């Protein structure tokens, strides 16, 4: 088995259906990528820790889905000594 060539962390604001739907669509889109060795982790904003964010390499991608997710990532970046990975965010109203 080959190691993942890329890592992505999806942080969603909560477990509401609209956020789950966005995450499912993101997963489908990433599954269609030419290189299928993308490791995807997913967490609710309430479960995000500095350690989880630190596990994403600098060349990885952090995707926030919703305002609470974006705020949780911002706080984790401020609190921890974390290299900033690429960050993509969607602000949705549930």
Residue frames as a rotation matrix with the C-alpha (Angstrom) as fourth column:
UNK 1
0.577 0.817 0.000 0.00
0.817 -0.577 0.000 0.00
0.000 0.000 -1.000 0.00
UNK 2
-0.286 -0.684 0.671 1.34
0.658 -0.649 -0.381 3.41
0.696 0.333 0.636 -0.95
UNK 3
-0.522 0.046 -0.852 1.55
0.724 -0.504 -0.471 6.25
-0.450 -0.863 0.230 1.53
UNK 4
0.625 0.779 -0.043 -0.78
0.681 -0.572 -0.456 9.19
-0.380 0.256 -0.889 1.10
UNK 5
-0.259 -0.721 0.643 0.65
0.918 -0.390 -0.067 11.78
0.299 0.573 0.763 -1.26
UNK 6
-0.597 0.139 0.790 -1.41
-0.144 -0.987 0.065 14.60
0.790 -0.075 0.609 0.26
UNK 7
-0.619 0.408 -0.671 -3.27
0.785 0.337 -0.519 15.32
0.015 -0.848 -0.529 3.47
UNK 8
-0.479 0.555 0.680 -6.42
-0.143 -0.814 0.563 17.30
0.866 0.173 0.469 4.06
UNK 9
-0.805 0.321 -0.499 -8.23
0.571 0.194 -0.797 18.13
-0.159 -0.927 -0.339 7.29
UNK 10
-0.367 0.780 0.507 -11.87
0.161 -0.483 0.861 19.14
0.916 0.397 0.052 7.03
UNK 11
-0.903 0.132 -0.410 -13.19
0.391 -0.145 -0.909 21.02
-0.179 -0.981 0.080 10.06
UNK 12
-0.322 0.876 0.359 -16.96
0.425 -0.205 0.882 21.48
0.846 0.437 -0.306 10.15
UNK 13
-0.489 0.159 0.857 -18.82
-0.592 -0.782 -0.192 23.81
0.640 -0.602 0.477 12.49
UNK 14
-0.336 0.415 0.845 -21.12
-0.757 0.414 -0.505 21.10
-0.560 -0.810 0.175 13.80
UNK 15
-0.854 0.008 0.521 -23.05
0.165 0.953 0.255 17.98
-0.494 0.303 -0.815 12.80
UNK 16
0.041 0.934 -0.355 -25.95
-0.342 -0.321 -0.883 19.75
-0.939 0.158 0.307 11.12
UNK 17
0.445 0.233 0.865 -27.11
0.551 0.690 -0.470 18.30
-0.706 0.686 0.178 7.77
UNK 18
0.996 -0.058 -0.064 -25.93
-0.086 -0.636 -0.767 21.28
0.004 0.769 -0.639 5.71
UNK 19
0.264 -0.961 0.085 -22.35
-0.918 -0.223 0.327 20.93
-0.295 -0.164 -0.941 6.96
UNK 20
-0.051 -0.218 0.975 -22.44
-0.083 0.973 0.213 17.15
-0.995 -0.070 -0.068 6.49
UNK 21
0.791 0.426 0.438 -23.64
0.399 0.183 -0.898 17.67
-0.463 0.886 -0.025 2.91
UNK 22
0.795 -0.568 -0.215 -20.76
-0.601 -0.685 -0.412 20.05
0.087 0.456 -0.886 2.13
UNK 23
-0.057 -0.843 0.535 -18.24
-0.779 0.372 0.504 17.61
-0.624 -0.388 -0.678 3.64
UNK 24
0.247 0.216 0.945 -19.69
0.263 0.923 -0.280 14.74
-0.933 0.317 0.171 1.59
UNK 25
0.987 0.128 0.102 -19.36
0.137 -0.300 -0.944 16.81
-0.090 0.945 -0.313 -1.58
UNK 26
0.455 -0.890 -0.026 -15.76
-0.885 -0.456 0.094 17.71
-0.096 -0.020 -0.995 -0.70
UNK 27
-0.112 -0.467 0.877 -14.95
-0.380 0.836 0.397 14.04
-0.918 -0.289 -0.271 -0.19
UNK 28
0.626 0.396 0.672 -16.52
0.448 0.523 -0.725 13.16
-0.638 0.755 0.150 -3.55
UNK 29
0.951 -0.276 -0.139 -14.51
-0.294 -0.669 -0.683 15.89
0.095 0.690 -0.717 -5.24
UNK 30
0.131 -0.957 0.258 -11.26
-0.940 -0.037 0.339 14.77
-0.315 -0.287 -0.904 -3.66
UNK 31
0.124 -0.021 0.992 -12.00
-0.025 0.999 0.025 11.14
-0.992 -0.027 0.123 -4.55
UNK 32
0.883 0.267 0.385 -12.16
0.373 0.097 -0.923 12.21
-0.284 0.959 -0.014 -8.21
UNK 33
0.547 -0.752 -0.368 -8.68
-0.688 -0.654 0.313 13.73
-0.476 0.082 -0.875 -8.04
UNK 34
0.575 -0.364 -0.732 -6.17
-0.568 0.467 -0.678 12.15
0.589 0.806 0.062 -10.45
UNK 35
-0.591 -0.768 -0.248 -3.97
-0.249 0.466 -0.849 11.11
0.768 -0.440 -0.466 -7.54
UNK 36
0.404 0.903 -0.149 -6.18
-0.190 0.241 0.952 9.02
0.895 -0.356 0.269 -5.30
UNK 37
-0.062 -0.501 -0.863 -3.73
0.789 0.505 -0.350 8.91
0.612 -0.702 0.364 -2.43
UNK 38
-0.385 0.032 0.922 -5.23
-0.341 -0.934 -0.110 11.80
0.858 -0.357 0.371 -0.48
UNK 39
-0.570 0.166 -0.805 -5.64
0.745 0.518 -0.420 11.18
0.347 -0.839 -0.419 3.22
UNK 40
-0.274 0.585 0.764 -8.70
-0.201 -0.811 0.549 13.02
0.940 -0.004 0.340 4.54
UNK 41
-0.734 0.123 -0.668 -9.40
0.672 0.274 -0.688 13.58
0.098 -0.954 -0.284 8.22
UNK 42
-0.179 0.764 0.620 -12.58
0.089 -0.615 0.784 15.22
0.980 0.195 0.042 9.48
UNK 43
-0.707 -0.056 -0.705 -13.37
0.703 0.054 -0.709 16.86
0.078 -0.997 0.001 12.80
UNK 44
0.564 0.803 0.194 -16.11
0.709 -0.591 0.386 19.00
0.424 -0.080 -0.902 14.30
UNK 45
0.175 -0.491 0.853 -14.92
-0.142 -0.870 -0.472 22.43
0.974 -0.039 -0.222 15.42
UNK 46
0.713 0.175 0.678 -15.47
-0.670 -0.113 0.734 21.45
0.205 -0.978 0.037 19.05
UNK 47
0.911 -0.349 0.219 -13.04
0.241 0.882 0.404 18.54
-0.334 -0.315 0.888 18.63
UNK 48
0.644 -0.701 0.305 -10.23
0.218 -0.215 -0.952 20.50
0.733 0.680 0.014 16.99
UNK 49
0.787 -0.508 -0.350 -6.99
0.352 -0.095 0.931 20.58
-0.506 -0.856 0.104 18.95
UNK 50
0.510 -0.716 -0.477 -3.67
-0.774 -0.624 0.108 22.21
-0.374 0.314 -0.873 18.28
UNK 51
-0.369 -0.656 0.659 -2.23
-0.317 0.755 0.574 18.71
-0.874 0.003 -0.487 17.94
UNK 52
0.270 0.546 0.793 -4.73
0.606 0.544 -0.580 17.79
-0.748 0.638 -0.184 15.21
UNK 53
0.974 0.074 -0.213 -3.87
-0.091 -0.735 -0.672 20.96
-0.206 0.674 -0.709 13.31
UNK 54
0.204 -0.978 -0.047 -0.15
-0.813 -0.196 0.548 20.37
-0.546 -0.074 -0.835 13.81
UNK 55
-0.073 -0.188 0.979 -0.53
0.143 0.970 0.197 16.92
-0.987 0.155 -0.044 12.22
UNK 56
0.866 0.354 0.353 -1.35
0.408 -0.093 -0.908 18.56
-0.289 0.931 -0.225 8.88
UNK 57
-0.125 -0.987 0.104 1.92
0.893 -0.067 0.445 19.15
-0.432 0.149 0.890 7.04
UNK 58
-0.348 -0.087 -0.934 2.73
-0.016 -0.995 0.098 22.62
-0.937 0.049 0.345 5.74
UNK 59
-0.914 -0.001 -0.406 1.93
-0.404 -0.095 0.910 21.42
-0.040 0.995 0.086 2.21
UNK 60
-0.698 0.716 0.010 -1.41
0.708 0.692 -0.143 19.98
-0.110 -0.093 -0.990 3.38
UNK 61
-0.620 0.601 0.505 -4.83
-0.081 -0.689 0.721 21.56
0.780 0.406 0.475 3.19
UNK 62
-0.795 0.495 -0.350 -7.19
0.454 0.103 -0.885 22.61
-0.402 -0.863 -0.307 5.96
UNK 63
-0.630 0.689 0.358 -10.78
0.153 -0.342 0.927 23.19
0.762 0.639 0.109 4.87
UNK 64
-0.897 0.413 -0.157 -13.20
0.090 -0.178 -0.980 24.92
-0.433 -0.893 0.122 7.21
UNK 65
-0.558 0.812 0.174 -16.94
0.423 0.097 0.901 24.53
0.714 0.576 -0.397 6.70
UNK 66
0.560 0.817 -0.135 -18.83
0.613 -0.299 0.731 27.21
0.557 -0.492 -0.669 8.60
UNK 67
0.438 -0.325 0.838 -17.96
-0.372 -0.914 -0.160 30.15
0.819 -0.241 -0.521 10.83
UNK 68
0.827 -0.115 0.551 -17.39
-0.521 0.213 0.827 28.15
-0.213 -0.970 0.116 14.03
UNK 69
0.759 -0.582 0.292 -14.93
0.622 0.780 -0.063 25.94
-0.192 0.229 0.954 12.16
UNK 70
0.363 -0.621 0.694 -13.02
0.407 -0.565 -0.718 28.96
0.838 0.543 0.048 10.85
UNK 71
0.558 -0.110 0.823 -12.89
-0.651 -0.673 0.351 30.45
0.515 -0.731 -0.447 14.34
UNK 72
0.917 -0.206 0.341 -11.67
-0.103 0.704 0.703 27.18
-0.385 -0.680 0.625 15.87
UNK 73
0.550 -0.752 0.363 -8.86
0.809 0.371 -0.457 26.93
0.209 0.544 0.812 13.32
UNK 74
0.352 -0.401 0.846 -7.88
-0.018 -0.906 -0.422 30.57
0.936 0.134 -0.326 13.90
UNK 75
0.739 -0.043 0.672 -7.72
-0.667 -0.189 0.721 30.03
0.096 -0.981 -0.169 17.67
UNK 76
0.863 -0.431 0.263 -5.69
0.331 0.876 0.352 26.83
-0.382 -0.217 0.898 17.28
UNK 77
0.419 -0.728 0.544 -3.23
0.679 -0.146 -0.719 28.66
0.603 0.670 0.433 15.03
UNK 78
0.384 -0.231 0.894 -2.89
-0.400 -0.914 -0.064 31.50
0.832 -0.333 -0.444 17.54
UNK 79
0.817 0.012 0.577 -2.55
-0.564 0.228 0.794 29.25
-0.122 -0.974 0.193 20.59
UNK 80
0.696 -0.543 0.470 -0.16
0.395 0.836 0.381 26.71
-0.600 -0.079 0.796 19.11
UNK 81
-0.074 -0.794 -0.604 3.13
-0.588 -0.454 0.669 27.09
-0.805 0.405 -0.433 17.33
UNK 82
0.237 0.337 0.911 1.71
0.467 0.783 -0.411 25.67
-0.852 0.523 0.028 14.10
UNK 83
-0.881 -0.457 -0.126 2.98
0.059 -0.369 0.928 26.18
-0.470 0.809 0.352 10.58
UNK 84
-0.052 0.916 -0.397 0.15
-0.545 -0.360 -0.758 27.55
-0.837 0.176 0.518 8.51
UNK 85
-0.603 -0.043 0.797 -1.03
0.551 0.699 0.454 25.00
-0.577 0.713 -0.398 5.97
UNK 86
-0.902 0.395 0.175 -3.10
-0.056 -0.508 0.860 26.07
0.429 0.765 0.480 3.00
UNK 87
-0.708 0.686 -0.169 -6.52
0.280 0.053 -0.958 27.12
-0.648 -0.726 -0.230 4.26
UNK 88
-0.818 0.564 0.112 -9.81
-0.017 -0.218 0.976 27.08
0.575 0.796 0.188 2.41
UNK 89
-0.852 0.498 -0.162 -13.03
0.227 0.073 -0.971 28.10
-0.472 -0.864 -0.176 4.09
UNK 90
-0.508 0.813 0.283 -16.72
0.311 -0.133 0.941 28.17
0.803 0.566 -0.185 3.41
UNK 91
-0.946 0.323 0.016 -18.98
-0.151 -0.399 -0.905 30.25
-0.286 -0.858 0.426 5.59
UNK 92
-0.613 0.774 -0.158 -22.45
0.211 0.353 0.912 28.75
0.762 0.525 -0.379 5.50
UNK 93
-0.543 0.568 0.619 -25.63
-0.840 -0.378 -0.389 29.52
0.013 -0.731 0.682 7.36
UNK 94
-0.970 0.183 -0.159 -27.19
0.187 0.982 -0.013 26.36
0.154 -0.042 -0.987 8.67
